Each structure stands twice: as C-alpha cells, then as structure tokens.
Amino acid sequence: MDLQLKDRVYLLTGATRGLGRATAEALVADGARVVVSGRDAASVAAAAAGLGGPDRARGVVADNADPGTPAALLAAARDAWGRVDGVLISVGGPPPGRITAMTDEQWTAAFGSVFLGAVRLAREVGAVLGEGGSIAFVLSTSVREPIVDLAISNGLRPGLAMAAKTLADELGPRGIRVNGLLPGRIGTERIVELDSAQGDPEAARERASAQIPLRRYGVPEEFGRVAAFVLSPAASYLSGVMLPVDGGALRPL
Ligand SMILES: NC(=O)c1ccc[n+]([C@@H]2O[C@H](COP(=O)([O-])OP(=O)(O)OC[C@H]3O[C@@H](n4cnc5c(N)ncnc54)[C@H](OP(=O)(O)O)[C@@H]3O)[C@@H](O)[C@H]2O)c1
C-alpha cells in the first residue's frame, strides 16, 4: 500500500526517542519530511541527524509546556519546506504514583505539558492545516481503563481524548482529521523506567506481559507504523478514533 507520504511534512513533538521517534522513522522511511522536537538540545540534534539530516529532518528544541512551541515548530517546517501536513503530539509521561500521593505541583506541571500543551499544539497547528491535514495525539490505554500507580495519566488522558474527539468535530468540515493513539506497553525508555520503579524490572515485565493477549510488549516500530498510517493520506476516512496499539490488552471495546 502506498501511504502517499512522499514530500509531505509532519511535526512530531517529544520525538527524540520513544514513540515519537519511532513514528518519525516510519514517516521518513516512506518519503515524508519531519520536524522533531524535545527539550534537550543534544538529543534533538542527534535525532535530526539520525533521521537523515537537513534534507529529511529538522530539529527544534522546545518544551510542549511552552506557549511558543507551536509557532516555533511551524516556522521550522515552513522555513525548510514551505508546507505542513500534520502533527503527532507526544510528550514525556507524567510521574507515576497514586492519587493519594501526588502533589498539587505534580498535577499542575503535568497538566501544563501533557494536557494544555497538547491542546494548544493541536489548536495552533490545526488553524493552518489544509484539506487532508492530520492531527494525532499519543495518549494511553488509561483513556479507557485506569492503570495502577499512574494516577495523573488516568486523570488527564480521558479528558484529552474527549478534547481530541471534539476537535475532530470542529476541524472535520475543513477536511482535517483528528485521532488518538492508545499505546499499552511498548518497550521504550519510559516503560523501562516505569518497570524499574517497581523494584525488579524483569519481574514487572513478566507480570505485565502475562496480562497481554499477545504475551509480550510491543516494540516502538510497531507503534510507529500504526501512527504513520493514521497520519498519512492512506487513512483519509479515519477521524475521531481512539486506536489502541496494545497487543489486545484493553478489555473494554
Ligand atoms: N511507551 C508506552 O508503552 C506508553 C504507554 C502509554 C502511554 N505512553 C505515553 O506516550 C508518551 C510517549 O511515551 P514514550 O514511551 O515515547 O516516552 P519516552 O521514551 O520517555 O520519550 C519521551 C520523549 O518526549 C520528550 N519530552 C519529554 N517531555 C517533553 C516536553 N515537556 N516537551 C517536549 N518534549 C518532551 C523526551 O525528550 P526530552 O526529555 O529530552 O524532552 C523524549 O523525546 C508519554 O506521554 C507516555 O506516557 C507511552
């Protein structure tokens, strides 16, 4: 199948590693150009170089919590290639912990980067996308089912999914699609950190894998390919969908 990505330009936040980076790799492999962001300058430079250098990938050092980030990303794409076709909004996950242990400061910081940062990016990028534009939010299976010890994710992601669904209504008449991706356990550094926080990371991985119908964690490339398809024109009638990429782990339909 031709994803029709050749020379299309996508913005990807939180894309120096993990799910954002894997999606950038899948897009570039099929001929797209990308602007990738993260907060650490060295990681941003390494990611842009690893994705093919200035002809294929540009890097922007930017924090999703910063109100100036959408404009900086859009400017980088316009300066390099004069067009923008979509955005993948990923960001570092909120800290683990229970509701009874999380502080106001932790909630406020996570709201700024995970929630408001994502809504702002979608709003500002959506305002300039043309017909065929595509916005994808990297969310979590916590949209549908609470995850033990990830209280802030459980609190913020369902609301973000409903914001994405609402935006699909608002932007659909302009031919712009909006979707959410719900990763379960994909083996990125974030997941290694979460497993390590439980003491014995190998035992944590075995316990979690036993709950997944496919009996294993996903690899980032498996997420990246799905996300690249959702962003691409090949998915031209897919909008307002929250799509699990979880090896069958979610029990609700
Ligand atoms: N991996 C999974 O299976 C899984 C499952 C459910 C949900 N998720 C969610 O999916 C998202 C991505 O997960 P991941 O596994 O790819 O995480 P990851 O491996 O920790 O990668 C996060 C990426 O985002 C960047 N980043 C972090 N905070 C940022 C900020 N405020 N502004 C801009 N960039 C930022 C990081 O670089 P810098 O730190 O240098 O900025 C890095 O490039 C997270 O929100 C996570 O909670 C992941």
The ligand as an ORCA input file, in Angstrom:
! r2SCAN-3c Opt
* xyz 0 1
  N       5.681      3.599     25.799
  C       4.453      3.168     26.105
  O       4.158      1.975     26.052
  C       3.400      4.145     26.545
  C       2.198      3.633     27.056
  C       1.186      4.518     27.413
  C       1.392      5.882     27.260
  N       2.570      6.340     26.769
  C       2.738      7.779     26.663
  O       3.237      8.124     25.391
  C       4.092      9.258     25.503
  C       5.432      8.923     24.882
  O       5.962      7.806     25.544
  P       7.436      7.262     25.255
  O       7.443      5.863     25.730
  O       7.835      7.604     23.870
  O       8.278      8.187     26.286
  P       9.832      8.463     26.347
  O      10.626      7.279     25.865
  O      10.073      8.955     27.721
  O      10.085      9.661     25.296
  C       9.539     10.927     25.566
  C      10.041     11.924     24.540
  O       9.404     13.176     24.794
  C      10.386     14.186     25.051
  N       9.798     15.076     26.051
  C       9.594     14.829     27.367
  N       8.989     15.880     27.945
  C       8.823     16.815     26.971
  C       8.248     18.116     26.943
  N       7.718     18.674     28.048
  N       8.233     18.790     25.766
  C       8.750     18.243     24.645
  N       9.297     17.010     24.612
  C       9.328     16.311     25.767
  C      11.620     13.423     25.504
  O      12.820     14.145     25.289
  P      13.335     15.231     26.406
  O      13.171     14.589     27.741
  O      14.753     15.475     26.012
  O      12.472     16.432     26.240
  C      11.535     12.205     24.589
  O      11.975     12.532     23.280
  C       4.188      9.571     27.002
  O       3.298     10.625     27.300
  C       3.765      8.287     27.668
  O       3.179      8.491     28.933
  C       3.579      5.514     26.418
*
